[in-house]
Amino acid sequence: LTPLVDGPLDVDAVAALVAAIHETDADASNAILCFVPGAAEVDKLCRAVARDLQGATVVPLHGSLPPRDQRRAFQRPPKDSRKVVVSTNVAETSITIDDVVHVVDTGRAREIRYNAASGVASLSEVRVARAATTQRAGRA
């Protein structure tokens, strides 16, 4: 089994990393893709990045969004606006966003864990496997 994660995701630290990438890459057409464990973290990081990167096009991407909203991840942002896609592992294997050059991987995901003793399944935040991080890096 993949080990559970201790403590909540430091959204401000991830937002600071996104800001550092933005500042060091002068080509705003190079999009950034961030992997976070769940929809709540997607929303939090989207707000933090929008706060820190004025004029950025921040796009959430997770399975519970309607298809119309999910398609925004594939659209080009306005000229001179950096696109930052904040996603759950939905973007890990099934899609390619062609303008992504940078990938920020928090190394976390949510998965269903079944406890055979209690007969109860629960959603747990876990560290992703090395193969998953390689797959995520391949999105750029």
C-alpha positions in Angstrom: 0.0 0.0 0.0 1.1 3.6 -0.7 1.9 5.4 2.5 -0.6 8.0 3.9 0.4 11.6 3.9 1.0 13.5 7.2 -0.4 17.0 7.4 -2.2 19.2 5.0 -0.8 20.5 1.7 1.0 23.8 2.1 -0.9 25.7 -0.6 1.1 28.9 0.0 4.4 27.1 -0.6 3.0 25.6 -3.9 1.8 29.0 -5.0 5.2 30.5 -4.2 6.8 27.8 -6.4 4.4 28.6 -9.3 5.3 32.3 -8.8 9.0 31.5 -9.0 8.5 29.6 -12.2 6.5 32.4 -13.6 9.2 34.9 -12.7 12.1 32.9 -14.2 10.4 31.9 -17.5 9.9 35.1 -19.6 7.7 33.2 -22.1 4.1 33.6 -20.8 2.9 31.1 -23.4 4.6 28.3 -21.4 1.8 27.0 -19.2 2.2 25.5 -15.8 0.4 22.3 -14.6 0.0 21.7 -10.9 -1.0 18.4 -9.4 -2.8 18.5 -6.1 -4.7 15.7 -4.2 -8.4 16.8 -4.4 -11.0 19.3 -5.6 -10.7 21.3 -2.3 -7.0 21.8 -2.8 -7.6 22.7 -6.5 -9.9 25.5 -5.4 -7.5 26.7 -2.7 -4.5 26.7 -5.0 -6.4 28.4 -7.7 -7.3 31.3 -5.3 -3.7 31.5 -4.1 -2.2 31.6 -7.6 -4.8 34.2 -8.8 -3.9 36.3 -5.8 -0.1 36.0 -6.3 0.0 36.2 -10.2 -2.0 39.2 -11.3 -3.2 38.7 -14.9 -2.6 34.9 -14.9 -5.3 32.6 -16.4 -5.9 30.1 -13.6 -7.9 27.0 -14.6 -9.2 24.4 -12.2 -9.4 20.8 -13.5 -11.0 17.9 -11.7 -13.5 15.2 -12.3 -16.5 16.9 -10.7 -16.3 19.9 -13.0 -18.8 20.0 -15.9 -17.2 19.1 -19.3 -17.5 22.7 -20.5 -15.3 23.9 -17.6 -12.9 21.1 -18.1 -12.3 22.1 -21.7 -10.9 25.5 -20.5 -7.7 23.7 -19.6 -7.1 23.1 -23.4 -7.8 26.7 -24.5 -5.0 29.2 -25.0 -5.0 32.1 -22.6 -5.0 35.8 -23.7 -1.7 37.1 -25.1 0.8 37.8 -22.3 -1.2 35.8 -19.7 0.4 32.8 -18.1 -2.0 29.8 -18.0 -1.8 27.8 -14.7 -3.8 24.6 -14.7 -4.5 23.2 -11.2 -5.5 19.6 -11.4 -6.2 16.4 -9.5 -4.8 13.2 -11.0 -7.5 13.4 -13.7 -4.7 15.0 -15.9 -2.2 12.3 -15.0 -2.7 9.9 -17.8 -5.9 10.6 -19.8 -5.1 14.0 -21.3 -2.3 16.1 -22.7 -2.4 19.9 -22.5 -0.2 20.9 -25.4 1.1 24.3 -24.0 2.2 22.9 -20.7 6.0 23.3 -20.2 6.3 23.2 -16.4 4.8 20.6 -14.0 4.5 21.1 -10.3 3.8 17.8 -8.6 2.9 17.8 -4.9 3.3 14.1 -4.9 -0.1 13.5 -3.4 -3.4 12.0 -4.5 -6.6 10.7 -3.0 -7.5 7.1 -3.3 -10.1 4.8 -1.9 -8.8 2.6 0.8 -10.8 -0.5 2.0 -10.5 -1.6 5.6 -11.3 -5.4 5.5 -11.7 -5.6 9.3 -14.4 -2.9 9.4 -15.8 -3.4 5.9 -15.6 0.3 5.3 -14.1 2.1 2.4 -12.7 5.7 2.8 -11.0 8.3 0.7 -7.4 8.8 2.0 -4.7 11.2 0.9 -1.6 9.2 -0.1 1.8 9.8 -1.6 1.8 8.9 -5.2 4.0 6.1 -6.6 7.3 6.9 -8.4 5.7 5.7 -11.7 2.9 8.2 -11.2 5.3 11.1 -10.7 7.1 10.0 -13.9 3.7 10.0 -15.7 2.8 13.4 -14.4 6.2 14.8 -15.4 5.5 13.6 -18.9 2.6 15.9 -19.2 5.0 18.7 -20.1 
